[in-house]
Amino acid sequence: MNALSPWSLLELVGGLILLIIGAEILVRAAVRLAASLKVRPLIIGLSIVAFGSSAPQMTVSLQATLAGNTDIAVGSVIGSSIFNILVTLGLSALIIPLRVSRQLVRVDIPVMIVAGLLVFILAANEMLTHFDGAVLLVALVAYLGVLHYQTRHSRRPRTLDTVAKAPWLSSVLLMLGGLLVLVLAGHLLLGAAVDVAGDLGLSERVIGLTLIGVGTSLPCLATSLIAALRGEREIAVGNVIGSNLFNLLGVLG
């Protein structure tokens, strides 16, 4: 087993620093955007924040699929989803008690469970076909439609009155900046993870389920932890649920 190269160590440290910076920018912008649009932070967390923090997962899975490494493509999605629920939510709850809203219990968490069951059923024959991909993407579009309905019929909570209002465009641009930093951080960390995995001689399935699954989840982890530290419970939880839904329906689809 080879020693960790200086470049891999630099990628690891640099990626971790960028994760913290990107997550801080993203959470601040998400709170401002929720105030500007007069919607609950939960909606922003379930959609823009969650999908953005899952961008590294989409990139890695698509690259793995095009390269013919399907075990990595699928394994990283499953590993990431498990990591998000057990580790990201667990650590966030250790920082601050997470109040799970009625909407999450009645709508979003059941949808996430159904999405997992749908993937299980479609993959039961050990193959995800073009038709299966279309089914998953249609399900994602349907969920986005539900989120759109919730956005139009949700009222801004009183707690948002204390947040300084800012033009929504500046908040969106700030969020895009934070997302770009998170994507770069995820890329650096994944590069280091792949180098370590190669030195350890692990199989593609194991690499996908563990190192790459965890690596692509780090932006989501950092975002939820920063949100929890700032007391933004809805963003912390919504980010995890939305990220898992995007992984299962969007990335696999």
N, C-alpha and C positions, 0 to 999 in steps of 0.2 A: 504494500500500500504506500503510495507516494505521499510526501508531505504537502500540506496546503501551500500553493504558490503565493508569492507576495501580491500578484495581480488579483487572485481570487480573494485574498484577505482585504485588499483595497476595495474590491467590488462589494464585499460583505459589509464593511464599515460604512462606505459611502451610501450604499442602498438603505441601511438602517437610518442614517441621518436624514436622507431625503424623504423616507417614509414619514418621519415625525413632522418635517416641515410641510410636506404635501397634505398630510392629514389635518394639520392645524389650519392651513389655508382653506381646505375644502369645507371643514365644519363651520368656520366663521362665515364663509360665503353662503353656505346652505341656510344658516339661521337668518342671515340678511335677506336671502331670496324668499324664504317663507314669510318674513314680515312684509316684504314688498308686494308679494302676490296675495297676501292675506289668507294663506292656507296653513294648515298644521305642519310643523316640522316633520311629523311622521310621513306625510305624503312625499316630501322632498327626500327623506331618507329611504323610502321604499323604491323610489324611481331614480332620480338623477344621481344621488350619492351612491346608491347600491350598484347601478349599472356602470357608473364610472369606475368605482373601486374594483369591479370585475373585469375591466378592460384587459389587464394582464392575462387573466384566464382565457379570454377570447383569443388573444394573440397567440398564446402558447398552444392552445388546442388546435387552432387553424393551421399553424405551422407544423404541428405534429401530424395532423391528418394529411396535409399535402405531401409530407415526407414519408407517409405510409406507416407512421408509428401510432397505430390506433390505440394500443394499450396505454400509451402516455396520454393521448387525447381524452379517452374516456376515464381512465384512472385518475387523472388530475382533477376532473370535474367532481367525481365522487369523493375523493380525498379532501378537496377544498370544501365541499358542502358539510362533510363530517367535522372538519376543523372549525368551520364557522359556527356551527351549533354548539359544539362541546367546549372549545377553547375560547373563541371570541366572546360568546355570550357569558361563559363562565368567568373570564377575567373581568369583563365589564361589570358583572354583578358583584364581584369582589370590591370593585372601586366604589360603586354606588348602587343601592337597591334599585332594580329596574321595575318600574311599574308598567305592566303589560296592559295596553289599552283594550277596550272592548272590541274595537275594530280588528285588532290583531287576532284576538281569540276567536272571533266569529267569522272573519273573512280570510285574512292573509295567511295565518298559520295553517288552517285547513287547506287552503289552496296550495301551499308549499308541500303539505303531506300528499295531496292528490297528485301533484306534479311528480313527486318521488315514486309513487305507485304507478303512474303512467309510464315513466321511464323503465321501471322494473318489468311491466307487462310487455312493453315494446321490445325490450332486450332479452326477453325470456328465450327466444330462439337463437341467442348469441349473435344477433345481427341487428344493426340499426340501418334501415333502408332509406331511400330517398323519400318514400311515403311517410315513414316514421318521422323523418326530419320535418316534413311539411306539417304533420300533426302537432309536433312540439312547437313549431313557430306560430301556428294558428292559435294554440293555447296561450302563448305569450302575448299575442296581439289582443286576445280576449281579456287577459288580465290587465293589460294596459288600458283597455276600454273601461274596466271596472275602476281603475285608479283615476281615470279622467272624470268619471261620474262622481267619485268621492271628492275630487278636487272642487268640482262645481257646486257640491252640496255641503261642503264642510265649512264651518265657521272658524274664523281665526280665534284661538284661545286668548284669554286676557293676558297671559304671561308674555305674549308677543308685543304687547303695548309698550313694554319696557325696553324693547330692542330698537336701536336707532334705525330709522328707515333710510333706505338708500335706493337709488334708481336700480330697477331690476336688471338692466343691461350690465351695469358695473358688477353686480353680484354674479351674473352668469359668466362674465369674463374672468372674474376671480376664481370661480369654480373650475373653469376650464384650465386655468393656470395650475390650480391644485391637483387636478386630475392628471395633467401632463407630468407633473413632478412625481406623482404616485406611479404612473406607468413606467417612467424612467427608473424609479427605485425598484419596482418589481422586476424590471429587465436585468438590472445589476445583480439583484439577489438570486434570480433564477440562474444566471450565468455561473455564479459561485456554487449554487446547489448542484448543477449539472457536473461541474468539475469534481466536486466531492463524490458524487454518485459514481462517476467514472472510475475514480480511484478505488472506491469500495467494491466495484464489480457487481453492482445491483442490476436486477432485471428491469425492463421497461415498465412492467406493471407495478413493481414495487416503487420505482422512481416516481411514477405518476401519482400513485396513491399517497406517498409520503413526502419526499422532498419537493417535487413540483407542485403537488396539491397544497402543501403548506406554504411554499414560496409564493404562489399566486394568490393565497389568502392573506398575505401580510398587509397589502393595502387596505383590505376590509378590516383586518384586526386593528391596524393603526388608527383608522378612521373612527371605529367604534370606541376604542379606548380613549382617544382624545375627546370624543363627544361625551363619554361618561365623566371624564375629568372636568369638563366644562358644565356638567349638569344637564346636558341635552339627552335625556333618556330616550325620547322617541326616535331621535336620529340613530342612537347607538343600537337599538333593537331593530328598527326598520331597515337599517343598512344590512344587517345579517339576513333577515327574511327576504328582502328584495334581491340581494346578491345570490342567494341560493336559488331563487326562482329564475333569475337570469341565467345562471349556470346550467340548470337542468333543462330549461325550455329553449333559451336562446343559444347558448354555446353548443350544447349537444345537437340542437336542431340545425 
